[in-house]
Amino acid sequence: MLSGLAWLALEAKSLESAREFYEERLGLTVSERGADELVFAAGETDLVCRRPDDLPRGGLHTHFAFSIPEDEYDDWWDRLDDEYDLEEAQFGPARSLYLYDPDGNCVELGQQDVAGPGIDGIFEVVLEVENLERAREFYEDLGFETVDTGDDRKRVRLQGPMALELWEPHLGIADARGGVHVDLGFETDDPSAALAAVRDRIDSLERETEAEIVVRDPDGHFLTFTAP
């Protein structure tokens, strides 16, 4: 039902600090610049850094993962290791490094089958939820498929246009936390069908047009269903 992740929006107290981190440290290009937000191109997905002056706010202490080519991993580690307290995890043959942006978001750079060069997409986002089963059912009705569950029931991993992890409040790898008031944009050929699949369980319907529908999920995260 959902064909792509159009954007992930984060809250930023200082747009200049966010620009320095994402443009100068991580090599992303600023594609749009406004008084209250910056948009960075991360492959086919936009990363939006937004001052918390209006709704929707961007995500706070959000853990998310950038895709990098497998053969660039060691270069990224060497590039970032002197300035940041990096942590590493391995998932099968793939390695990921973790660091924090100026606003406390846990940023993962993980080996993926992407062309690059550099960051080439966002392959994972983590949301904090109050009720894991309620949130899982909500996102499954949007077409996500559960692929893994935590042994202690504090997390569920789903796969859709990207990996989506739902966490009850806890600390994860590198002390990451699930994001609160996250703003996600999803591409879909039929925004109305996406709304119909979850209409009875959304927290609110914020806006509805033929090309774009904005809702809040049961935990208050903003979801936009938008035509490609």
N, C-alpha and C positions, 0 to 999 in steps of 0.2 A: 504493500500500500504506500509506504514511504520510500522514495527512490534515492534520496541523498540528504546529507547534512549540509544545509545552506550556510548556517552560521552558528557560532557559539559566542555569547556575549558575557564579558567579565566586568566586574566593578573595578574601577581604578580611581584612587584618590588623586593621583597626579598623572595626567596624560603624558607629560614629558618623561617621567620615570618609566611609564609603560612603553613609550616609544623607544627610549634608549635600550631597554631590555629586549624587546621583541625585534626591533630593527637592527640595532648595532650588535647585540650579543647573539641573537638567533637568526639574523639574516632575512627576516621577513620584510616584504615591501609594503609601505603604506599606500593603500589604494584609494582611501577616502579620508579626508581630514575635516572635522567640524569643531565647533566651539566646545562641545561637550563629549565628543567621542572620536576615536580613531578606528579605522578599519584596516586590518592587515590581511593580505592574501596568503593563505596557507593551502596550497594546492587548489582544489575545487571548493574549499570551504573558507568562509571569512571568519577571522577572529576579530571580534569587536571589543574594544576597551572603552568603557563608558563611565563618566562621572555619575555618582548616585544622586542626581538632581531631579529625577522624574521617574515614572514607571513606563516600561519595565526597567528595573534595575538589572545590572549584570550580575553574574554569579559571584558569590563570596566564598572564599577558601575552597575553590573548585579544583578537583583533580581531573586532568585531562591529558591525552597523549597525542603527540605529533608523530607522524610517520617519517622515518628517514631511511634512505637506502642502506642495505645491509653492510656494504663495503665502506660506508662513511662513519660507522660507529666509533672506531678508535680515534679518528680525527676529531669528532665532536667531543669525545672525552678529553683529549689533550687540549682542545681549545677552551674548554670550560673549567677544567679541574683546578687551575690556579686561583680562580676568583670565587668559585662556589664549592660548597661542601656536598659533593655529589654522592649519591647512593646508587647501587646497581642491583638489578634483579634479572633472573633468567627464566624464560618461559619456553620450555623445549629448547630448540636451537637458537631462539631469538633473545637478544639482550636488550635491556632498557636502562637508561640512566634517568635520575630524578634530581630536580633542583627546584627552587622556589623563586617566583617572580616578586617584584617589589610589593605586591599587595597580598602575598601569602598564599597564592595559588600554587598547587603542586604540579609542576610541568614535567611530563615524561617525554623523552625522546626514545622511541622504540624502533628496532629493526623491522622493516616491513618490505614487502615486494612492491616497491615504488621506484619510479625512474629517477626522481631527483632532478638536478642536484639540490642538496639541502632539504629542508622541510617540505614535504609533499603531501599534505593532508592531515586531518585529525581522525584518528581511528578509535578513540575511546573517550567517553565522558562519564563521570561518576556523579550521581545525584544522591543527596541525603533525603530519606523518606521516613515518615513516621510509622507506617504500617507496610511491611515488606510484601505481604501477600496481596494487599489491595493495589499497591503500585505495580507489582508484577502483572497482575491481571489487566490493569489499565494499558500497559505498554504491549502486552501480548495481543490485545484487541486492535492495536495499531499496526500489527504485523511483525513485531519483534518475536524472536524465538528464544526461550530459555535454553542456555547451553551449559550452565554450571551454577551450583548453589554452594554457599558456604556451609561447612559442617556445623557451625554454631548458629546458623540462620541469620547472621548479620548482613549477608550480602547475597545478591542474585546477579548473575551475568547473563545478558541477553544480546542477541545478534540481530541487527537490522541494517540500516544504511551505514551504521558504525556499531561498535560494541558499546553497550549501555550497561553500566553497573549501578545497581540500586543498593544503597547501604543504609541500614539502621545506624544511628550515631555510634561511631567507633573510629579508632585510628588504624589506618592501613599501612601499606608499605611506605617507608620514608615519612611516617607520621602524617600521611595524607588523610584528608577528610572528604566526605561527599559534599558537593556544593549546595548552598541554599540560594533561594530566589534566582535560579539559573534561567537564562533566556536562550532557547534553542529554536532554530528555524529549520524546518524539514521541507524538502521538495517532494511534491506528489502531483500526479496527473489529475487527481480529483480531490481538491481540498474538502468539498462537501461530503465525500464518502468517508474521509478521515474523521470529520466531525461527527457524522452519523454513528460511527463505530463506538464512540465514547461519550456521546452527548449526555447520557443519563448519569455520568459519573464525573464530569468536569466540575471544577470549583466555580468557574465563571466563564462566560463567553464575552470576550473583550471587544471583538470586532469581527464582522462577517461581510465580505464582499465576494464577488464571483471569483477573483483571483487569489484572495488571501483571507485566511481565517485565523484569528488569534484566540487562544483559550488559556486558562490556567488549570494545571492538572490537580489531582487531589491534595498534593503537597504544596501548591502555590507556585510551581515552576511555570514560566510562560512558554507556551508552544505555539509556533506559527506554522500553519500548513499553507504552503505557497506553491503556485505553479512554477515549473522550471523556467 
